[in-house]
Amino acid sequence: MDIRVGQGYDVHSLAEGLRLVLGGVEIPHTKGCVAHSDGDVAIHAICDALLGAVALGDIGKLFPDSSAEFKGIDSRILLQRVCEAVRAKGYEISNVDCTIAMQQPKLRPHIDTMRERLAETMGIESERVSVKATTTEHLGFEGREEGVSAYAVVLVMK
């Protein structure tokens, strides 16, 4: 059995009047992510973790922000494509663990929906997907509400 671990990280700045999409779920908030796509840092971190686990590069290599094809794209489409690439190399996703860091809004009410949406998108059971949220106690760019970051770790097996 070939077992591999991948880790991913993503960050986007926040601006007034934009949509905030995290883990495939639109979150009501006055600010959203400044990005070429929908700016879903959770999905982007998961994509990078999956790609890293099977040595396929990173999300920018597969979906460059210089391409009009990906302008405003739903990040769930990117995640589906990444999962297809992982499976094409003969791997299955064992589990995903993602942490989102932002001060506001509180994400706890949306976590279960994120887990379900991510699991559905990846074609795995929701019990294999963990999403956690944390504030940074008003420290750093997340704490000042200037941006949001996400970290992800995945385990894949062949």
C-alpha positions in Angstrom: 0.0 0.0 0.0 1.3 3.5 -0.9 0.2 6.1 1.6 0.9 9.7 1.1 0.3 12.9 3.0 -0.1 16.4 1.5 -0.4 19.8 3.1 -1.8 23.0 1.6 -2.1 26.7 2.5 -4.0 29.6 1.0 -4.7 33.2 1.8 -6.8 36.0 0.3 -7.4 39.5 1.3 -10.9 40.7 2.2 -12.7 43.6 0.7 -16.2 45.2 1.3 -19.0 44.1 -1.0 -17.6 40.9 -2.2 -19.0 37.3 -1.7 -17.4 35.2 1.0 -17.3 31.6 0.0 -15.6 29.1 2.3 -15.7 25.3 2.0 -18.1 25.6 -0.9 -20.6 27.6 1.2 -21.5 31.2 0.7 -21.3 32.9 4.2 -23.3 36.1 4.9 -20.7 38.8 5.6 -20.0 42.4 4.6 -16.6 41.4 3.2 -15.4 38.7 0.7 -12.3 37.4 -0.8 -10.4 39.4 -3.4 -9.5 36.7 -6.0 -9.4 35.6 -9.6 -11.8 32.7 -8.8 -14.5 32.8 -6.1 -11.6 33.0 -3.5 -12.5 29.9 -1.5 -9.3 29.6 0.6 -10.5 26.3 2.2 -10.9 24.6 -1.2 -7.7 26.1 -2.5 -5.7 24.8 0.5 -7.3 21.3 0.1 -6.5 21.3 -3.7 -2.9 22.2 -2.9 -2.7 19.4 -0.2 -4.1 16.8 -2.7 -1.9 17.9 -5.5 1.1 17.9 -3.2 0.4 14.4 -1.9 0.6 13.0 -5.4 3.3 15.3 -6.7 1.3 17.2 -9.3 2.4 20.7 -8.4 0.0 23.3 -7.0 -3.3 24.9 -7.8 -1.6 27.8 -9.6 0.1 25.4 -12.0 -3.2 23.7 -13.0 -5.5 26.7 -12.8 -3.4 29.9 -13.4 -4.9 33.2 -12.4 -3.8 34.6 -15.7 -6.3 32.4 -17.5 -9.7 33.9 -18.4 -11.1 30.3 -18.2 -10.9 30.4 -14.4 -12.1 34.0 -13.8 -14.9 33.9 -11.2 -15.0 30.0 -11.3 -16.7 28.1 -8.5 -13.8 26.5 -6.6 -15.8 23.3 -6.3 -15.1 22.7 -10.0 -11.4 23.1 -9.4 -11.6 20.6 -6.5 -13.5 18.1 -8.7 -10.8 18.3 -11.3 -8.0 17.9 -8.7 -9.8 14.8 -7.3 -10.0 13.4 -10.9 -6.3 13.9 -11.3 -5.5 12.3 -7.9 -7.7 9.3 -8.9 -6.1 9.1 -12.3 -2.8 8.5 -10.6 -4.5 5.5 -8.7 -5.0 7.2 -5.4 -8.1 7.5 -3.2 -8.7 10.2 -0.6 -8.7 8.7 2.9 -9.3 11.9 4.8 -9.1 15.7 4.7 -8.5 18.1 7.7 -8.9 21.9 7.1 -8.5 24.8 9.4 -9.8 28.3 8.4 -8.5 31.3 10.3 -10.5 34.6 10.3 -11.8 36.9 13.0 -15.3 37.5 11.7 -17.8 36.2 11.0 -18.2 33.2 13.3 -18.0 30.1 11.1 -19.2 27.5 13.6 -22.8 27.6 12.2 -21.6 26.8 8.7 -19.0 24.0 9.5 -21.4 21.0 9.0 -22.6 22.3 5.7 -19.0 22.9 4.6 -18.1 19.3 5.5 -21.0 17.9 3.6 -20.4 20.1 0.5 -16.7 19.3 0.5 -17.3 15.6 0.9 -19.9 15.6 -1.9 -17.5 17.5 -4.2 -14.7 15.0 -3.5 -16.9 12.0 -3.7 -16.1 10.8 -0.1 -18.1 10.4 3.1 -18.5 13.5 5.2 -17.0 11.5 8.2 -13.7 11.7 6.3 -13.8 15.5 6.1 -12.9 17.8 9.1 -13.3 21.5 9.0 -12.3 23.7 11.9 -12.4 27.5 12.3 -10.3 29.7 14.5 -9.8 33.4 15.2 -6.4 34.8 15.8 -7.4 36.7 18.9 -7.2 40.0 16.9 -3.6 39.3 15.9 -2.2 39.4 12.4 -4.0 40.2 9.1 -6.8 37.7 10.0 -7.3 39.3 13.4 -7.4 42.8 11.8 -10.0 41.4 9.4 -7.9 42.2 6.4 -7.8 38.6 5.1 -8.6 34.9 5.7 -6.3 31.9 5.5 -6.7 28.2 5.4 -4.5 25.2 6.1 -5.2 21.6 4.9 -3.8 18.2 5.4 -4.8 15.2 3.4 -4.1 11.5 3.4 -4.3 9.5 0.1 -3.8 5.8 -0.5 -3.1 3.6 -3.5 
